[in-house]
Amino acid sequence: MISVVIPSFNEEENIFEAAKAISAVLAGSEYELIFVDDGSTDGTWEKISEASADPHIRGLRFSRNFGKESAIRAGLEAASGDAAVVIDCDLQHPPQVIPEMIEKWKNGAKVVEGKKSARGSKGSSYSVFAAAFNSVMTRATGFDMSGASDFMLLDRDAVKAVLSYGENGSFFRALAQYVGFESDKVYYDVAERERGSGKWTFFKLVSYAVKNIASFTSAPLLLGLALGTPVIAAAVVLFILKWCKVPLGSFSAGVITLMLIGGLILVTLGVAGYYLSRIYDEIKRRPKYIISADTKERK
């Protein structure tokens, strides 16, 4: 049995189309579709409730917006299949790729990643930002995150392993690789969004990137060490130049050094403060999400 987890936020125009397209590629096999309404403010839940008249479809509704990572986790926890596929509701992840994922799973892969071979009509600034983020995550995690996405298939064992990590600030696409099961890849072109509008603004993407980098690596905490070494070297050079009576313009070596050190201190304090805020959020042990409605309970 295949479970398909579909995080949905303000996607009322795509619910029926997603259900139809995904059901079509899984026709003839045992499957379930789990739509997770991540606190939508439009008619998404009403559409999910309608669609759940189909016995293959189940809907979960959050009490408010908890974010995509929480929606993925809720769907995986509700999934009862031998494998689970995570796919976006807007169909920019092409459902036609799912059978290829299933075939690779049947051949032994416990994690099948969907890798982007083309990003569709995304702007160049978005592509540059995404490439930079994936490069940082590749270095931080030691896994190849180029072209990575949340579109992937996980075997039941891999699902259990991912869910065993209890932190609130999880990063699904990295955790799926971190658990270490045998994996394979499929490549796809990002489809154009036909209905509705994208939910990711530039600032949301930046916030998402910073949060996930901090949740999966402590490397930024070493920023002070990385910046401190050249600052000290620069200070030594400036003092030597000053001692040799080399003209330094209107700035003395002391002033320049203080400026460099002051900037370094502010940067490292900011990074440390951000990690402390994340630690504070974790130790509160608040629930990762709250389900206010479940269509399965009404049947």
C-alpha positions in Angstrom: 0.0 0.0 0.0 1.2 3.5 -0.9 0.4 6.5 1.3 0.6 9.9 -0.3 1.1 12.9 2.0 -0.1 16.2 0.6 0.6 19.4 2.6 -1.9 22.0 1.7 -2.0 25.7 2.6 -4.6 27.9 0.8 -4.9 25.5 -2.1 -8.6 25.3 -2.6 -8.2 25.6 -6.3 -5.9 22.5 -6.4 -7.4 20.0 -4.0 -9.7 18.2 -6.6 -7.1 18.4 -9.3 -4.4 17.0 -7.1 -6.6 14.2 -5.9 -7.6 13.3 -9.5 -4.1 13.4 -10.9 -2.5 11.4 -8.1 -5.3 8.8 -8.0 -5.0 8.4 -11.7 -1.3 7.3 -11.5 -2.0 5.0 -8.6 -5.2 3.4 -10.1 -5.2 -0.4 -9.8 -3.0 -0.4 -6.7 -3.8 0.0 -3.0 -3.3 3.6 -1.9 -4.4 6.4 0.4 -4.2 10.2 -0.1 -3.7 12.3 3.1 -4.3 16.0 2.7 -3.0 18.1 5.6 -4.6 21.5 5.8 -2.0 23.7 7.4 -4.3 26.3 8.8 -5.6 27.6 5.5 -7.7 30.8 5.5 -9.6 30.0 2.2 -11.9 27.1 1.4 -9.2 24.4 1.4 -10.7 22.4 4.2 -14.1 22.4 2.7 -12.7 21.1 -0.6 -10.7 18.4 1.3 -13.9 17.4 3.2 -15.7 17.0 -0.1 -12.9 15.0 -1.7 -12.8 12.7 1.3 -16.1 11.2 0.2 -13.7 9.0 -1.8 -12.6 6.2 0.6 -9.0 6.5 -0.6 -8.8 10.1 0.7 -8.3 11.4 4.3 -8.1 15.0 5.5 -6.3 16.4 8.5 -6.9 20.0 9.6 -4.5 22.0 11.8 -6.0 24.5 14.3 -3.7 27.1 12.8 -0.7 27.4 10.5 2.2 25.4 11.9 4.3 25.3 8.7 5.1 22.8 6.0 7.5 20.7 8.1 4.8 20.1 10.7 2.3 19.2 7.9 4.7 16.6 6.5 5.2 15.1 9.9 1.5 14.9 10.6 0.9 13.2 7.3 3.7 10.7 7.9 2.4 9.9 11.4 -1.1 9.3 9.9 0.2 7.2 7.0 -0.5 3.5 7.2 1.2 2.4 3.9 4.2 0.3 3.3 5.8 3.4 1.7 4.9 7.1 1.9 5.3 9.7 -0.8 5.4 13.4 0.0 4.2 15.7 -2.8 3.1 19.3 -3.1 -0.6 20.1 -3.6 0.0 22.5 -6.4 1.2 19.7 -8.7 4.5 21.4 -9.4 5.9 18.0 -8.3 4.6 15.9 -11.2 2.5 12.8 -10.0 3.6 11.0 -13.2 7.0 10.4 -11.5 5.5 8.5 -8.6 5.4 5.1 -10.4 9.1 5.4 -11.1 9.7 6.1 -7.4 7.6 3.0 -6.6 9.6 0.9 -9.0 12.9 1.9 -7.4 11.5 1.2 -4.0 10.5 -2.3 -5.1 14.0 -2.8 -6.3 15.4 -2.2 -2.8 15.7 1.6 -2.2 14.2 2.7 1.1 14.4 6.4 0.2 13.8 7.7 -3.3 14.6 11.4 -3.7 13.0 13.6 -6.3 15.7 15.8 -7.8 14.9 18.9 -9.8 16.5 18.9 -13.2 14.8 22.2 -14.1 13.0 24.8 -12.0 10.3 25.9 -14.5 9.7 29.6 -14.7 11.3 30.5 -11.3 13.2 33.8 -11.6 17.0 33.9 -11.7 17.2 35.4 -8.2 15.2 32.5 -6.8 17.4 30.0 -8.6 20.6 31.7 -7.3 19.2 31.8 -3.8 18.1 28.1 -3.9 21.5 27.1 -5.3 23.3 28.9 -2.5 21.0 27.4 0.2 21.5 23.9 -1.2 25.3 24.5 -1.4 25.3 25.5 2.3 23.2 22.5 3.3 25.5 20.2 1.3 28.5 21.4 3.2 26.7 21.4 6.5 25.2 17.9 6.2 27.7 16.1 4.1 24.9 15.0 1.7 24.3 16.1 -1.8 21.4 18.6 -1.5 21.7 20.0 -5.1 18.3 20.0 -6.7 16.8 18.5 -3.5 13.1 18.8 -2.7 10.4 17.5 -0.4 9.1 15.3 -3.2 10.3 11.8 -2.2 9.2 8.3 -1.3 10.1 6.7 2.0 9.8 3.1 3.0 8.0 2.3 6.2 11.3 1.8 8.0 12.6 5.1 6.8 9.3 6.8 7.9 9.7 5.4 11.4 13.3 6.5 11.5 12.5 10.1 10.5 9.6 10.3 13.0 12.0 9.1 15.8 13.7 12.5 15.7 11.8 14.6 18.3 13.0 18.1 17.7 10.5 20.7 16.7 12.9 22.4 14.2 13.2 19.4 11.9 14.2 19.6 8.2 12.5 16.8 6.4 14.5 16.6 3.1 17.8 16.5 5.1 16.5 14.0 7.7 15.4 11.6 5.0 19.0 11.4 3.9 20.5 11.6 7.4 18.8 8.3 8.5 21.2 6.5 6.2 19.0 4.0 4.4 19.7 2.8 0.9 18.6 5.5 -1.5 18.0 6.2 -5.1 17.0 9.2 -7.2 14.5 10.2 -9.8 14.7 13.5 -11.8 11.9 15.7 -12.8 11.2 19.2 -14.2 9.2 21.5 -12.0 5.8 21.9 -13.6 4.1 25.3 -14.0 1.5 26.2 -11.4 -1.8 26.2 -13.2 -4.1 27.4 -10.4 -3.7 29.7 -7.4 -0.5 31.6 -6.4 2.8 30.6 -4.9 3.1 31.0 -1.1 6.8 31.5 -0.9 8.0 35.1 -0.8 11.7 36.0 -0.8 11.6 36.8 2.9 9.8 33.5 3.7 12.4 31.6 1.8 15.2 33.4 3.7 13.5 32.6 7.0 13.0 29.0 6.0 16.6 28.7 5.0 18.0 30.2 8.2 15.7 28.1 10.3 16.7 24.8 8.6 20.4 25.6 8.5 20.3 26.3 12.3 18.2 23.1 12.9 20.6 20.8 11.2 24.0 22.2 11.8 25.9 24.1 14.4 28.4 25.4 11.9 27.3 29.1 12.2 28.4 29.0 15.8 31.9 28.7 14.6 31.5 31.9 12.5 33.4 33.8 15.2 36.4 31.6 14.8 36.3 31.8 11.0 36.0 35.6 11.1 38.3 36.1 14.1 41.4 34.6 12.5 41.6 37.1 9.5 40.6 40.0 11.9 43.5 39.2 14.1 45.8 38.8 11.1 44.6 42.2 9.8 45.2 43.8 13.2 48.7 42.5 13.3 49.4 43.8 9.8 48.0 47.2 10.7 50.0 47.5 13.9 53.2 46.6 11.9 52.4 49.2 9.3 51.8 51.7 12.1 55.1 50.8 13.8 56.9 51.2 10.5 55.3 54.7 10.2 53.4 53.8 7.0 50.6 56.4 6.4 47.2 55.0 7.1 45.1 58.0 6.2 42.6 59.4 8.6 42.2 56.1 10.4 44.7 54.9 12.9 45.5 51.2 13.3 43.7 51.2 16.6 40.5 52.6 15.2 40.4 50.2 12.3 41.1 47.2 14.6 38.3 48.3 17.0 35.9 48.6 14.1 36.8 45.1 12.8 36.5 43.5 16.3 33.3 45.4 17.1 31.7 44.0 13.9 32.9 40.6 14.6 31.5 40.6 18.1 28.1 41.8 16.9 27.9 39.1 14.3 28.9 36.3 16.6 26.5 37.5 19.4 23.7 37.6 16.8 24.4 34.0 15.7 24.7 32.8 19.3 21.5 34.6 20.2 19.6 32.9 17.4 20.8 29.5 18.5 19.8 30.3 22.1 16.3 31.3 20.9 16.0 27.9 19.1 17.1 26.1 22.2 14.5 28.0 24.2 11.8 26.9 21.7 12.9 23.3 21.9 12.9 23.0 25.7 9.4 24.3 25.9 8.3 21.0 24.3 5.3 22.5 22.7 3.4 20.2 20.3 4.6 20.3 16.7 1.0 20.7 15.5 -2.6 20.5 16.8 -5.2 18.7 14.7 -8.6 20.3 15.0 -10.5 18.0 12.5 -10.0 14.6 10.8 -12.3 13.4 8.1 -11.6 9.8 9.0 -13.3 10.3 12.3 -16.5 11.4 10.7 -16.8 8.2 8.6 
